[in-house]
Amino acid sequence: MPTRREFRAPTPDVAVYVISVAAELTGLHPQTLRTYERLGLITPGRTGGGGRRYSHRDIELLREIAELSAAGIGLEGVRRILELQDRVAALAQRNEELVAELDATREALRQASLVRRGNGRSEVAAVAVNKLPVLRQPGPGQSLVVWRRNGR
């Protein structure tokens, strides 16, 4: 008896829907989908033979474009809105990265402060320095040189 394989829905980015199915799912005409692609509003995947394949994420984007158009926003306005949404998402991601980096820096400073107090000297122990995280490698022209006077 053959074993049953469990059905799993494709992930949102897997392009599986042909243009006729995408058109039906969005309530748009296939030619409208082609126009949106030509204008750069959407970029469906392609098969080896060149046929369009739309992902679930593409379907959601097409629905959003249709809603904006139905609200009276022109296609150039729709394009700008989509660009700004992408920009906001990128900035939110970068903000999360910077917050994580700031948290790591604060923790490194806290650890260094504890070691410094524990030694009773103004230098951080070499062992503790090795435990501090490397936060970010400096780029060209971003290196910092610290000069110390002897005895301090």
C-alpha positions, -999 to 999 in steps of 0.1 A, spaced: 0 0 0 15 33 -10 21 59 17 2 91 17 23 122 14 12 151 34 1 181 13 18 214 22 8 247 8 37 264 -10 55 292 8 44 327 0 74 333 -24 71 301 -45 57 310 -79 31 284 -87 0 301 -102 -3 305 -140 -16 338 -152 -52 326 -157 -54 314 -121 -37 346 -108 -63 367 -128 -92 347 -113 -78 350 -77 -74 387 -80 -105 395 -101 -83 411 -128 -80 404 -165 -49 386 -176 -40 415 -198 -41 438 -168 -16 416 -151 7 418 -182 3 456 -181 12 458 -145 43 437 -152 52 459 -182 50 489 -160 72 473 -133 45 471 -106 50 433 -103 76 408 -114 62 373 -117 85 343 -119 91 326 -152 91 290 -163 119 276 -185 96 282 -215 89 318 -205 54 314 -190 45 336 -161 41 321 -126 27 341 -97 34 335 -60 10 340 -31 29 372 -23 24 383 -59 -14 377 -56 -15 398 -25 4 426 -42 -20 424 -72 -49 427 -49 -34 457 -32 -27 473 -66 -63 467 -76 -76 482 -43 -54 513 -48 -66 517 -84 -102 513 -74 -97 541 -49 -88 564 -77 -50 563 -75 -33 563 -108 -7 537 -117 22 561 -111 8 569 -77 5 531 -70 41 526 -81 52 554 -57 32 539 -28 47 505 -34 82 520 -35 76 538 -2 62 507 14 94 488 4 115 517 17 97 517 50 102 479 53 139 482 46 143 510 71 124 490 98 148 461 92 178 484 94 164 499 126 161 464 141 197 457 132 209 490 147 189 484 179 205 449 182 240 464 176 233 491 203 222 464 228 254 444 221 275 476 225 258 484 258 264 449 271 300 450 260 305 483 279 288 468 309 311 438 309 341 460 304 330 482 333 327 452 356 361 439 346 376 473 351 361 477 386 372 441 395 409 449 386 411 481 405 430 495 375 422 516 346 429 489 321 406 461 310 419 426 315 431 409 282 409 379 289 378 401 292 386 420 260 387 387 241 351 380 253 338 413 240 318 409 208 331 422 175 303 446 167 312 458 132 343 458 112 354 493 102 351 502 66 377 522 46 385 554 63 365 545 95 393 532 116 399 548 150 434 552 164 436 558 202 468 574 215 477 569 251 504 585 271 529 562 289 519 554 324 482 560 319 
